Structures are given as structure tokens and as C-alpha cells.
């Protein structure tokens, strides 16, 4: 099949056949489809949409484009579970959830991605830890799972290779916001990972790919339907992304926040609610808790006892990071040389944030990519964010900029003053857990 004819059919709004989708996926893997052709197909899929049958075909073809992991011979004494987020700003939930679930008896081979569009990537966060291997060989991956119960890694070249190439193309061609492509990208890796249960965090709001509740519900239904149809028990929560999740965004800053969370030193309430809820859902889905309520009790016990922190430390060490990383994170996580306060220009209540634009400011500081080959500065970003509904006085702290130089810091400071809005009237705090889909 000629690539240009398949692109033409999708461009003109036709549903693609299983054979045409298979040809596209093969072309991604063997590079018989050029970068331009692959990008054109991604754009056509975004603009014309994909039906349910097309999405299932694309997801399964991408999952089968490489190796399928089989844990049956590993003799792991617990269910193989995972969680995935559709992407947000300051979303470091995976860094806590994986060791929490591991501390409760689950095994979490979490295949994560790099930053996509304005969102931060879990792999970029973990690569701020010296020595951490995001692409371990099978022996090291199994060792990490056996010793720590969790391993947050990237998809190897053998797992869903079609997604690896398409993911990079989408990131730099404005084709991220497609329900079908998001569904296929996420689930192709999850189906290939040999999971027994999956919880999805579908974010909505001005910092999410699914900006409206309607879009989020569509994506959640797509994910749950395709995953369950492929034999992977899956649930989804729709969560709010109208403000930065937690206190920080930026790679090393988010790792520091995750450590503080696991140590019980600082657990920002919205971040805590998302983490507890998704962890408990996964425990119940995997048969490790009879109910979500009992799952929440297990989550709290794993945090309060320090077991979750211990599992995280074991994971870091097993994947090549420092053995004493959790005891001495500041010795290993590089700090930005310039820190600059963003202070409120007047008194009032924080009424809203332009969350997507805040994520783009992290990229402007060097904490993300404009093109796939860009290096990432793990030191930069923002911390100490105020929350919507919070009362501020003139001169009080709205956020703290972490930058590579004074010019970049001042540019980010001025930008944040336009992106964090202060009103004259009190604003009610919004819920973070919005709806549950099965």
C-alpha cells in the first residue's frame, strides 16, 4: 500500500482498514514511512478523528509491533499493576504511587515517557538522579521489580517501537491532542507490559490536553473501553488540572517534592488526594484490598511506616542511582544557580492560573524540549506555588523561579505575574477528583 494513498484516505475523512493501519505501523517501525509522511498521517488522524474500531486496531498493532513482556516465569508473588496519567503540570504522582503500591504487595513495571508538549515527563524527572537507568536490560529490570516491587523506566526499543517513533513526531508537530493517538500511545505500551490491572488519571482543565470535561470524559471512555476490550482491567479517574499539581514543576524540583511527600515532610493536599485515591483504586483492582476504603488504609500505612520511601530508595539503587539518594538528595540533585521570588503585585485572592502556559515557561527555562533532540536542564522550574482560593497580600510569595541565569529568571518572573491571576473576591477551592469511570 502506498503511504500517500493511506494518508489521502484519512485526510479525506475515511475510516482506515485494519490492513491500512497495519501498513502505517509497519512503516513506523521499519522507517519505510518518512518523517514527513508519518507527521502527515498523525495530523490527518488528529483533524479527521479515529473511530472506535480504528483506535482498537491502531492500539493493538502498536502493542504488537515489538516484544510482549511475560512475567509468568518471574515468579513474582503479587499482581502486575500500573498507573498512567494523560499529562499535566507538576504531576509527579507516579513517583509516589509506584512505591506505595509496591509496599502494599503489588509489582509495578511502569513504562513512562518523556515530556510531551507543555507537560513534564516522568522519565525526565528521574533522569535528574545521577546514574538512574531509564532503559535497563531485562535482567536489571527484573532485579528492580524483585527487590523494590517497582521500576519506573522507559519503553525499550523492543517494546512498542511504533509508539516510540510516533511519540517523538507528535511532540514536535502539534499532534498531541488526539484522543485516538493518546489512547493508542498509552495503551500500546501498557498492553505490551503484561499488566493485570491499570488505573488511568485523565486530567482536564487549562493545563490538560483534554481542556474540557467533555473531552476528558471522551478520553476516559476511550481508554477504559479499549483497554478492557483488549483484556486489561482498567479504571479511570478524571482529575482537575486548572492549577499546578503540588508545589513545584520542573524535573529535579519535582523529585525533591516527591521525596518530601514520601518522608511525610510535606504532602500538598491536592497531590495527596490524587495519590491516595489512585493508589487505593489500584490495590482494589489488583485484589490487594477488598474495597477502595481498605485500600486507602493500606496506602496510609505504607506512607506512615516509611515502607513506601524504602521501596523508592530500593528502586533508585536497583536502577543504578545512589544507594543513599533518599538520605542525601541535595547532594545529588543539582540546584539552579539563580532563584527569584515572584511576589504578588496587590492583595486579593488567587482566582486562576494559566496552567498550560506555566508548563511552557518551564520549557522556556530549559526544563523541556522545543524539538526532540533538545537537552533538558533538570535544575530549572518553579516551586512554592500558591493555590487557587488562597488569600495573598501585596508582596507575598506567589512562586519561586529556579533558573540558569538572571535574564531567564527575570523573564520567567514577569511571565508568571501574567499567568497567576489575583481577584478582589474570595474564590472557592475546586475539587481535584472530579469523576470516576469504569
TILO-43217 format. One record per residue (C-alpha): x, y, z; residue number from 0; residue in three letters. Coordinates in steps of 0.5 Angstrom, whole numbers, plus 500, padded with zeros to 3 digits. Example, Ala and Ser with C-alpha at 12.3 -4.5 7.8 and 13.67 -1.06 7.14 Angstrom:
2
+-----+-----+-----+-----+---------+
!   u !   v !   w ! num ! residuo !
+-----+-----+-----+-----+---------+
! 525 ! 491 ! 516 !   0 !     Ala !
! 527 ! 498 ! 514 !   1 !     Ser !
+-----+-----+-----+-----+---------+
END
This chain:
438
+-----+-----+-----+-----+---------+
!   u !   v !   w ! num ! residuo !
+-----+-----+-----+-----+---------+
! 500 ! 500 ! 500 !   0 !     Unk !
! 503 ! 507 ! 498 !   1 !     Unk !
! 504 ! 511 ! 504 !   2 !     Unk !
! 501 ! 517 ! 501 !   3 !     Unk !
! 495 ! 514 ! 499 !   4 !     Unk !
! 493 ! 512 ! 506 !   5 !     Unk !
! 495 ! 519 ! 508 !   6 !     Unk !
! 490 ! 521 ! 503 !   7 !     Unk !
! 484 ! 517 ! 505 !   8 !     Unk !
! 485 ! 519 ! 512 !   9 !     Unk !
! 486 ! 526 ! 510 !  10 !     Unk !
! 479 ! 526 ! 507 !  11 !     Unk !
! 476 ! 523 ! 513 !  12 !     Unk !
! 475 ! 516 ! 511 !  13 !     Unk !
! 476 ! 510 ! 516 !  14 !     Unk !
! 482 ! 506 ! 515 !  15 !     Unk !
! 482 ! 499 ! 515 !  16 !     Unk !
! 486 ! 494 ! 519 !  17 !     Unk !
! 491 ! 493 ! 514 !  18 !     Unk !
! 492 ! 500 ! 512 !  19 !     Unk !
! 493 ! 502 ! 520 !  20 !     Unk !
! 498 ! 496 ! 520 !  21 !     Unk !
! 502 ! 499 ! 514 !  22 !     Unk !
! 502 ! 505 ! 518 !  23 !     Unk !
! 505 ! 502 ! 524 !  24 !     Unk !
! 510 ! 497 ! 520 !  25 !     Unk !
! 512 ! 504 ! 516 !  26 !     Unk !
! 514 ! 507 ! 523 !  27 !     Unk !
! 518 ! 501 ! 525 !  28 !     Unk !
! 522 ! 500 ! 519 !  29 !     Unk !
! 522 ! 507 ! 517 !  30 !     Unk !
! 519 ! 506 ! 510 !  31 !     Unk !
! 515 ! 512 ! 512 !  32 !     Unk !
! 519 ! 518 ! 512 !  33 !     Unk !
! 518 ! 523 ! 518 !  34 !     Unk !
! 514 ! 528 ! 513 !  35 !     Unk !
! 509 ! 522 ! 512 !  36 !     Unk !
! 509 ! 520 ! 519 !  37 !     Unk !
! 507 ! 527 ! 521 !  38 !     Unk !
! 502 ! 528 ! 516 !  39 !     Unk !
! 499 ! 522 ! 518 !  40 !     Unk !
! 499 ! 524 ! 525 !  41 !     Unk !
! 496 ! 531 ! 523 !  42 !     Unk !
! 490 ! 527 ! 519 !  43 !     Unk !
! 489 ! 523 ! 525 !  44 !     Unk !
! 488 ! 529 ! 529 !  45 !     Unk !
! 484 ! 533 ! 525 !  46 !     Unk !
! 479 ! 528 ! 522 !  47 !     Unk !
! 479 ! 523 ! 528 !  48 !     Unk !
! 479 ! 516 ! 529 !  49 !     Unk !
! 473 ! 511 ! 530 !  50 !     Unk !
! 473 ! 506 ! 536 !  51 !     Unk !
! 475 ! 500 ! 531 !  52 !     Unk !
! 480 ! 504 ! 528 !  53 !     Unk !
! 483 ! 506 ! 535 !  54 !     Unk !
! 483 ! 499 ! 537 !  55 !     Unk !
! 487 ! 497 ! 531 !  56 !     Unk !
! 492 ! 502 ! 532 !  57 !     Unk !
! 493 ! 501 ! 539 !  58 !     Unk !
! 494 ! 493 ! 538 !  59 !     Unk !
! 498 ! 494 ! 532 !  60 !     Unk !
! 503 ! 499 ! 536 !  61 !     Unk !
! 503 ! 494 ! 542 !  62 !     Unk !
! 505 ! 488 ! 538 !  63 !     Unk !
! 510 ! 492 ! 534 !  64 !     Unk !
! 515 ! 489 ! 539 !  65 !     Unk !
! 516 ! 485 ! 544 !  66 !     Unk !
! 511 ! 483 ! 549 !  67 !     Unk !
! 513 ! 482 ! 556 !  68 !     Unk !
! 511 ! 476 ! 560 !  69 !     Unk !
! 512 ! 476 ! 568 !  70 !     Unk !
! 509 ! 469 ! 569 !  71 !     Unk !
! 516 ! 466 ! 569 !  72 !     Unk !
! 519 ! 471 ! 574 !  73 !     Unk !
! 515 ! 468 ! 580 !  74 !     Unk !
! 513 ! 475 ! 583 !  75 !     Unk !
! 509 ! 474 ! 589 !  76 !     Unk !
! 503 ! 479 ! 587 !  77 !     Unk !
! 499 ! 482 ! 582 !  78 !     Unk !
! 503 ! 486 ! 576 !  79 !     Unk !
! 500 ! 493 ! 576 !  80 !     Unk !
! 501 ! 500 ! 573 !  81 !     Unk !
! 498 ! 507 ! 573 !  82 !     Unk !
! 498 ! 513 ! 568 !  83 !     Unk !
! 497 ! 520 ! 567 !  84 !     Unk !
! 495 ! 524 ! 561 !  85 !     Unk !
! 499 ! 529 ! 563 !  86 !     Unk !
! 499 ! 535 ! 567 !  87 !     Unk !
! 504 ! 541 ! 570 !  88 !     Unk !
! 507 ! 539 ! 577 !  89 !     Unk !
! 504 ! 532 ! 576 !  90 !     Unk !
! 509 ! 527 ! 580 !  91 !     Unk !
! 504 ! 522 ! 582 !  92 !     Unk !
! 508 ! 516 ! 579 !  93 !     Unk !
! 514 ! 518 ! 583 !  94 !     Unk !
! 510 ! 516 ! 590 !  95 !     Unk !
! 505 ! 512 ! 587 !  96 !     Unk !
! 509 ! 506 ! 585 !  97 !     Unk !
! 513 ! 505 ! 591 !  98 !     Unk !
! 506 ! 506 ! 595 !  99 !     Unk !
! 503 ! 500 ! 591 ! 100 !     Unk !
! 510 ! 496 ! 592 ! 101 !     Unk !
! 510 ! 497 ! 599 ! 102 !     Unk !
! 503 ! 494 ! 599 ! 103 !     Unk !
! 505 ! 488 ! 595 ! 104 !     Unk !
! 504 ! 490 ! 588 ! 105 !     Unk !
! 509 ! 490 ! 583 ! 106 !     Unk !
! 509 ! 496 ! 578 ! 107 !     Unk !
! 513 ! 496 ! 572 ! 108 !     Unk !
! 512 ! 503 ! 570 ! 109 !     Unk !
! 513 ! 505 ! 563 ! 110 !     Unk !
! 513 ! 512 ! 563 ! 111 !     Unk !
! 515 ! 518 ! 558 ! 112 !     Unk !
! 519 ! 524 ! 557 ! 113 !     Unk !
! 516 ! 531 ! 557 ! 114 !     Unk !
! 510 ! 532 ! 552 ! 115 !     Unk !
! 508 ! 539 ! 549 ! 116 !     Unk !
! 507 ! 543 ! 556 ! 117 !     Unk !
! 507 ! 537 ! 561 ! 118 !     Unk !
! 513 ! 535 ! 564 ! 119 !     Unk !
! 515 ! 527 ! 563 ! 120 !     Unk !
! 517 ! 522 ! 569 ! 121 !     Unk !
! 523 ! 520 ! 566 ! 122 !     Unk !
! 526 ! 527 ! 565 ! 123 !     Unk !
! 525 ! 528 ! 573 ! 124 !     Unk !
! 528 ! 521 ! 574 ! 125 !     Unk !
! 534 ! 523 ! 570 ! 126 !     Unk !
! 536 ! 528 ! 574 ! 127 !     Unk !
! 538 ! 523 ! 579 ! 128 !     Unk !
! 545 ! 521 ! 578 ! 129 !     Unk !
! 546 ! 514 ! 575 ! 130 !     Unk !
! 539 ! 512 ! 574 ! 131 !     Unk !
! 538 ! 508 ! 568 ! 132 !     Unk !
! 531 ! 509 ! 565 ! 133 !     Unk !
! 533 ! 504 ! 560 ! 134 !     Unk !
! 535 ! 498 ! 564 ! 135 !     Unk !
! 536 ! 491 ! 561 ! 136 !     Unk !
! 531 ! 485 ! 562 ! 137 !     Unk !
! 536 ! 483 ! 568 ! 138 !     Unk !
! 536 ! 489 ! 571 ! 139 !     Unk !
! 529 ! 491 ! 571 ! 140 !     Unk !
! 527 ! 484 ! 574 ! 141 !     Unk !
! 532 ! 485 ! 579 ! 142 !     Unk !
! 529 ! 492 ! 581 ! 143 !     Unk !
! 522 ! 489 ! 581 ! 144 !     Unk !
! 524 ! 483 ! 585 ! 145 !     Unk !
! 528 ! 488 ! 590 ! 146 !     Unk !
! 524 ! 494 ! 590 ! 147 !     Unk !
! 517 ! 492 ! 587 ! 148 !     Unk !
! 517 ! 498 ! 582 ! 149 !     Unk !
! 521 ! 500 ! 577 ! 150 !     Unk !
! 520 ! 507 ! 573 ! 151 !     Unk !
! 523 ! 506 ! 566 ! 152 !     Unk !
! 522 ! 508 ! 559 ! 153 !     Unk !
! 520 ! 503 ! 554 ! 154 !     Unk !
! 526 ! 499 ! 551 ! 155 !     Unk !
! 527 ! 499 ! 544 ! 156 !     Unk !
! 524 ! 492 ! 543 ! 157 !     Unk !
! 517 ! 495 ! 547 ! 158 !     Unk !
! 512 ! 498 ! 542 ! 159 !     Unk !
! 517 ! 501 ! 538 ! 160 !     Unk !
! 512 ! 504 ! 533 ! 161 !     Unk !
! 510 ! 508 ! 539 ! 162 !     Unk !
! 517 ! 511 ! 541 ! 163 !     Unk !
! 518 ! 514 ! 534 ! 164 !     Unk !
! 511 ! 517 ! 533 ! 165 !     Unk !
! 511 ! 519 ! 540 ! 166 !     Unk !
! 517 ! 524 ! 538 ! 167 !     Unk !
! 514 ! 526 ! 532 ! 168 !     Unk !
! 507 ! 528 ! 536 ! 169 !     Unk !
! 511 ! 532 ! 541 ! 170 !     Unk !
! 514 ! 537 ! 536 ! 171 !     Unk !
! 509 ! 537 ! 530 ! 172 !     Unk !
! 503 ! 540 ! 535 ! 173 !     Unk !
! 499 ! 533 ! 534 ! 174 !     Unk !
! 499 ! 531 ! 541 ! 175 !     Unk !
! 492 ! 533 ! 543 ! 176 !     Unk !
! 488 ! 527 ! 539 ! 177 !     Unk !
! 484 ! 522 ! 543 ! 178 !     Unk !
! 486 ! 516 ! 539 ! 179 !     Unk !
! 493 ! 518 ! 539 ! 180 !     Unk !
! 493 ! 519 ! 546 ! 181 !     Unk !
! 490 ! 512 ! 547 ! 182 !     Unk !
! 494 ! 508 ! 543 ! 183 !     Unk !
! 500 ! 511 ! 545 ! 184 !     Unk !
! 499 ! 510 ! 553 ! 185 !     Unk !
! 495 ! 503 ! 552 ! 186 !     Unk !
! 500 ! 500 ! 547 ! 187 !     Unk !
! 506 ! 500 ! 552 ! 188 !     Unk !
! 501 ! 498 ! 558 ! 189 !     Unk !
! 499 ! 492 ! 554 ! 190 !     Unk !
! 506 ! 490 ! 552 ! 191 !     Unk !
! 508 ! 491 ! 559 ! 192 !     Unk !
! 504 ! 485 ! 561 ! 193 !     Unk !
! 500 ! 488 ! 566 ! 194 !     Unk !
! 494 ! 485 ! 570 ! 195 !     Unk !
! 491 ! 492 ! 572 ! 196 !     Unk !
! 491 ! 499 ! 570 ! 197 !     Unk !
! 489 ! 506 ! 573 ! 198 !     Unk !
! 488 ! 512 ! 569 ! 199 !     Unk !
! 489 ! 519 ! 571 ! 200 !     Unk !
! 485 ! 523 ! 566 ! 201 !     Unk !
! 487 ! 531 ! 567 ! 202 !     Unk !
! 482 ! 536 ! 565 ! 203 !     Unk !
! 483 ! 544 ! 565 ! 204 !     Unk !
! 487 ! 549 ! 562 ! 205 !     Unk !
! 493 ! 545 ! 564 ! 206 !     Unk !
! 491 ! 539 ! 561 ! 207 !     Unk !
! 491 ! 536 ! 554 ! 208 !     Unk !
! 483 ! 535 ! 555 ! 209 !     Unk !
! 481 ! 542 ! 557 ! 210 !     Unk !
! 474 ! 541 ! 558 ! 211 !     Unk !
! 470 ! 536 ! 562 ! 212 !     Unk !
! 467 ! 533 ! 556 ! 213 !     Unk !
! 474 ! 532 ! 552 ! 214 !     Unk !
! 476 ! 529 ! 559 ! 215 !     Unk !
! 470 ! 524 ! 559 ! 216 !     Unk !
! 471 ! 522 ! 552 ! 217 !     Unk !
! 479 ! 520 ! 553 ! 218 !     Unk !
! 477 ! 517 ! 559 ! 219 !     Unk !
! 472 ! 513 ! 556 ! 220 !     Unk !
! 476 ! 511 ! 550 ! 221 !     Unk !
! 482 ! 509 ! 555 ! 222 !     Unk !
! 477 ! 504 ! 559 ! 223 !     Unk !
! 474 ! 501 ! 553 ! 224 !     Unk !
! 480 ! 500 ! 549 ! 225 !     Unk !
! 484 ! 497 ! 555 ! 226 !     Unk !
! 478 ! 493 ! 558 ! 227 !     Unk !
! 477 ! 490 ! 551 ! 228 !     Unk !
! 484 ! 488 ! 550 ! 229 !     Unk !
! 483 ! 484 ! 556 ! 230 !     Unk !
! 487 ! 489 ! 561 ! 231 !     Unk !
! 482 ! 491 ! 567 ! 232 !     Unk !
! 482 ! 499 ! 567 ! 233 !     Unk !
! 479 ! 504 ! 571 ! 234 !     Unk !
! 480 ! 512 ! 570 ! 235 !     Unk !
! 479 ! 518 ! 574 ! 236 !     Unk !
! 478 ! 525 ! 572 ! 237 !     Unk !
! 482 ! 530 ! 576 ! 238 !     Unk !
! 483 ! 537 ! 576 ! 239 !     Unk !
! 489 ! 541 ! 572 ! 240 !     Unk !
! 487 ! 548 ! 573 ! 241 !     Unk !
! 493 ! 549 ! 577 ! 242 !     Unk !
! 500 ! 546 ! 578 ! 243 !     Unk !
! 499 ! 540 ! 582 ! 244 !     Unk !
! 503 ! 540 ! 588 ! 245 !     Unk !
! 508 ! 546 ! 590 ! 246 !     Unk !
! 513 ! 545 ! 584 ! 247 !     Unk !
! 514 ! 544 ! 577 ! 248 !     Unk !
! 521 ! 542 ! 574 ! 249 !     Unk !
! 525 ! 536 ! 574 ! 250 !     Unk !
! 529 ! 536 ! 580 ! 251 !     Unk !
! 525 ! 540 ! 584 ! 252 !     Unk !
! 519 ! 535 ! 583 ! 253 !     Unk !
! 524 ! 529 ! 585 ! 254 !     Unk !
! 525 ! 533 ! 591 ! 255 !     Unk !
! 518 ! 535 ! 593 ! 256 !     Unk !
! 516 ! 527 ! 592 ! 257 !     Unk !
! 522 ! 525 ! 597 ! 258 !     Unk !
! 519 ! 530 ! 602 ! 259 !     Unk !
! 512 ! 527 ! 601 ! 260 !     Unk !
! 514 ! 520 ! 602 ! 261 !     Unk !
! 518 ! 522 ! 608 ! 262 !     Unk !
! 512 ! 526 ! 611 ! 263 !     Unk !
! 515 ! 532 ! 611 ! 264 !     Unk !
! 510 ! 536 ! 606 ! 265 !     Unk !
! 504 ! 533 ! 603 ! 266 !     Unk !
! 501 ! 538 ! 599 ! 267 !     Unk !
! 493 ! 537 ! 600 ! 268 !     Unk !
! 491 ! 536 ! 593 ! 269 !     Unk !
! 497 ! 532 ! 591 ! 270 !     Unk !
! 496 ! 528 ! 597 ! 271 !     Unk !
! 489 ! 526 ! 595 ! 272 !     Unk !
! 490 ! 524 ! 588 ! 273 !     Unk !
! 496 ! 520 ! 590 ! 274 !     Unk !
! 492 ! 516 ! 596 ! 275 !     Unk !
! 486 ! 515 ! 591 ! 276 !     Unk !
! 489 ! 513 ! 585 ! 277 !     Unk !
! 494 ! 508 ! 589 ! 278 !     Unk !
! 488 ! 505 ! 593 ! 279 !     Unk !
! 484 ! 504 ! 587 ! 280 !     Unk !
! 490 ! 500 ! 584 ! 281 !     Unk !
! 490 ! 496 ! 590 ! 282 !     Unk !
! 483 ! 494 ! 590 ! 283 !     Unk !
! 483 ! 493 ! 582 ! 284 !     Unk !
! 489 ! 488 ! 584 ! 285 !     Unk !
! 486 ! 484 ! 589 ! 286 !     Unk !
! 491 ! 487 ! 595 ! 287 !     Unk !
! 485 ! 491 ! 598 ! 288 !     Unk !
! 477 ! 488 ! 598 ! 289 !     Unk !
! 475 ! 495 ! 598 ! 290 !     Unk !
! 478 ! 502 ! 596 ! 291 !     Unk !
! 477 ! 504 ! 603 ! 292 !     Unk !
! 481 ! 499 ! 606 ! 293 !     Unk !
! 486 ! 501 ! 600 ! 294 !     Unk !
! 486 ! 508 ! 603 ! 295 !     Unk !
! 488 ! 505 ! 610 ! 296 !     Unk !
! 494 ! 501 ! 607 ! 297 !     Unk !
! 496 ! 507 ! 603 ! 298 !     Unk !
! 497 ! 511 ! 609 ! 299 !     Unk !
! 500 ! 505 ! 613 ! 300 !     Unk !
! 505 ! 505 ! 607 ! 301 !     Unk !
! 507 ! 512 ! 608 ! 302 !     Unk !
! 507 ! 513 ! 615 ! 303 !     Unk !
! 511 ! 507 ! 616 ! 304 !     Unk !
! 516 ! 509 ! 612 ! 305 !     Unk !
! 516 ! 503 ! 607 ! 306 !     Unk !
! 514 ! 507 ! 601 ! 307 !     Unk !
! 520 ! 511 ! 602 ! 308 !     Unk !
! 524 ! 505 ! 603 ! 309 !     Unk !
! 521 ! 502 ! 596 ! 310 !     Unk !
! 523 ! 508 ! 593 ! 311 !     Unk !
! 530 ! 508 ! 595 ! 312 !     Unk !
! 531 ! 501 ! 593 ! 313 !     Unk !
! 528 ! 502 ! 586 ! 314 !     Unk !
! 533 ! 508 ! 585 ! 315 !     Unk !
! 539 ! 504 ! 588 ! 316 !     Unk !
! 537 ! 498 ! 583 ! 317 !     Unk !
! 537 ! 502 ! 577 ! 318 !     Unk !
! 544 ! 505 ! 578 ! 319 !     Unk !
! 542 ! 511 ! 583 ! 320 !     Unk !
! 546 ! 513 ! 589 ! 321 !     Unk !
! 545 ! 508 ! 595 ! 322 !     Unk !
! 544 ! 514 ! 600 ! 323 !     Unk !
! 540 ! 518 ! 595 ! 324 !     Unk !
! 534 ! 519 ! 600 ! 325 !     Unk !
! 538 ! 521 ! 606 ! 326 !     Unk !
! 542 ! 526 ! 602 ! 327 !     Unk !
! 538 ! 528 ! 596 ! 328 !     Unk !
! 541 ! 535 ! 596 ! 329 !     Unk !
! 548 ! 532 ! 595 ! 330 !     Unk !
! 546 ! 529 ! 588 ! 331 !     Unk !
! 540 ! 534 ! 585 ! 332 !     Unk !
! 543 ! 540 ! 582 ! 333 !     Unk !
! 540 ! 546 ! 584 ! 334 !     Unk !
! 539 ! 552 ! 579 ! 335 !     Unk !
! 544 ! 558 ! 581 ! 336 !     Unk !
! 539 ! 563 ! 581 ! 337 !     Unk !
! 533 ! 563 ! 585 ! 338 !     Unk !
! 528 ! 569 ! 584 ! 339 !     Unk !
! 522 ! 571 ! 588 ! 340 !     Unk !
! 515 ! 572 ! 585 ! 341 !     Unk !
! 511 ! 577 ! 589 ! 342 !     Unk !
! 504 ! 579 ! 589 ! 343 !     Unk !
! 503 ! 586 ! 586 ! 344 !     Unk !
! 497 ! 587 ! 590 ! 345 !     Unk !
! 493 ! 584 ! 596 ! 346 !     Unk !
! 487 ! 579 ! 594 ! 347 !     Unk !
! 485 ! 572 ! 593 ! 348 !     Unk !
! 489 ! 568 ! 587 ! 349 !     Unk !
! 483 ! 567 ! 583 ! 350 !     Unk !
! 486 ! 563 ! 577 ! 351 !     Unk !
! 492 ! 560 ! 574 ! 352 !     Unk !
! 494 ! 559 ! 566 ! 353 !     Unk !
! 497 ! 553 ! 568 ! 354 !     Unk !
! 499 ! 551 ! 561 ! 355 !     Unk !
! 503 ! 557 ! 560 ! 356 !     Unk !
! 506 ! 556 ! 566 ! 357 !     Unk !
! 509 ! 549 ! 563 ! 358 !     Unk !
! 511 ! 552 ! 557 ! 359 !     Unk !
! 515 ! 557 ! 562 ! 360 !     Unk !
! 519 ! 551 ! 565 ! 361 !     Unk !
! 521 ! 549 ! 557 ! 362 !     Unk !
! 523 ! 557 ! 556 ! 363 !     Unk !
! 527 ! 556 ! 562 ! 364 !     Unk !
! 531 ! 550 ! 559 ! 365 !     Unk !
! 527 ! 545 ! 563 ! 366 !     Unk !
! 523 ! 541 ! 557 ! 367 !     Unk !
! 524 ! 541 ! 549 ! 368 !     Unk !
! 522 ! 545 ! 543 ! 369 !     Unk !
! 525 ! 539 ! 539 ! 370 !     Unk !
! 526 ! 532 ! 541 ! 371 !     Unk !
! 534 ! 533 ! 541 ! 372 !     Unk !
! 534 ! 539 ! 546 ! 373 !     Unk !
! 538 ! 537 ! 552 ! 374 !     Unk !
! 534 ! 538 ! 559 ! 375 !     Unk !
! 536 ! 543 ! 565 ! 376 !     Unk !
! 534 ! 539 ! 571 ! 377 !     Unk !
! 535 ! 544 ! 575 ! 378 !     Unk !
! 530 ! 549 ! 573 ! 379 !     Unk !
! 523 ! 551 ! 574 ! 380 !     Unk !
! 518 ! 554 ! 579 ! 381 !     Unk !
! 517 ! 552 ! 587 ! 382 !     Unk !
! 513 ! 555 ! 593 ! 383 !     Unk !
! 506 ! 556 ! 588 ! 384 !     Unk !
! 500 ! 559 ! 591 ! 385 !     Unk !
! 494 ! 555 ! 591 ! 386 !     Unk !
! 487 ! 558 ! 588 ! 387 !     Unk !
! 483 ! 561 ! 593 ! 388 !     Unk !
! 489 ! 563 ! 597 ! 389 !     Unk !
! 489 ! 570 ! 600 ! 390 !     Unk !
! 495 ! 574 ! 599 ! 391 !     Unk !
! 498 ! 581 ! 601 ! 392 !     Unk !
! 502 ! 585 ! 597 ! 393 !     Unk !
! 509 ! 583 ! 597 ! 394 !     Unk !
! 507 ! 576 ! 599 ! 395 !     Unk !
! 510 ! 570 ! 595 ! 396 !     Unk !
! 507 ! 567 ! 589 ! 397 !     Unk !
! 512 ! 562 ! 587 ! 398 !     Unk !
! 520 ! 562 ! 587 ! 399 !     Unk !
! 523 ! 562 ! 580 ! 400 !     Unk !
! 529 ! 557 ! 579 ! 401 !     Unk !
! 533 ! 559 ! 573 ! 402 !     Unk !
! 540 ! 558 ! 570 ! 403 !     Unk !
! 542 ! 566 ! 570 ! 404 !     Unk !
! 539 ! 572 ! 572 ! 405 !     Unk !
! 536 ! 574 ! 565 ! 406 !     Unk !
! 532 ! 568 ! 564 ! 407 !     Unk !
! 530 ! 568 ! 572 ! 408 !     Unk !
! 527 ! 575 ! 571 ! 409 !     Unk !
! 524 ! 574 ! 564 ! 410 !     Unk !
! 520 ! 568 ! 568 ! 411 !     Unk !
! 518 ! 572 ! 574 ! 412 !     Unk !
! 515 ! 577 ! 569 ! 413 !     Unk !
! 511 ! 572 ! 565 ! 414 !     Unk !
! 509 ! 569 ! 572 ! 415 !     Unk !
! 506 ! 575 ! 574 ! 416 !     Unk !
! 501 ! 575 ! 568 ! 417 !     Unk !
! 500 ! 568 ! 569 ! 418 !     Unk !
! 497 ! 568 ! 576 ! 419 !     Unk !
! 491 ! 572 ! 577 ! 420 !     Unk !
! 489 ! 575 ! 583 ! 421 !     Unk !
! 482 ! 578 ! 584 ! 422 !     Unk !
! 478 ! 582 ! 589 ! 423 !     Unk !
! 473 ! 577 ! 592 ! 424 !     Unk !
! 474 ! 570 ! 595 ! 425 !     Unk !
! 474 ! 564 ! 591 ! 426 !     Unk !
! 472 ! 557 ! 593 ! 427 !     Unk !
! 477 ! 552 ! 592 ! 428 !     Unk !
! 476 ! 547 ! 587 ! 429 !     Unk !
! 475 ! 539 ! 588 ! 430 !     Unk !
! 481 ! 535 ! 585 ! 431 !     Unk !
! 478 ! 529 ! 584 ! 432 !     Unk !
! 472 ! 530 ! 579 ! 433 !     Unk !
! 469 ! 524 ! 577 ! 434 !     Unk !
! 471 ! 516 ! 576 ! 435 !     Unk !
! 470 ! 512 ! 570 ! 436 !     Unk !
! 470 ! 504 ! 570 ! 437 !     Unk !
+-----+-----+-----+-----+---------+
END
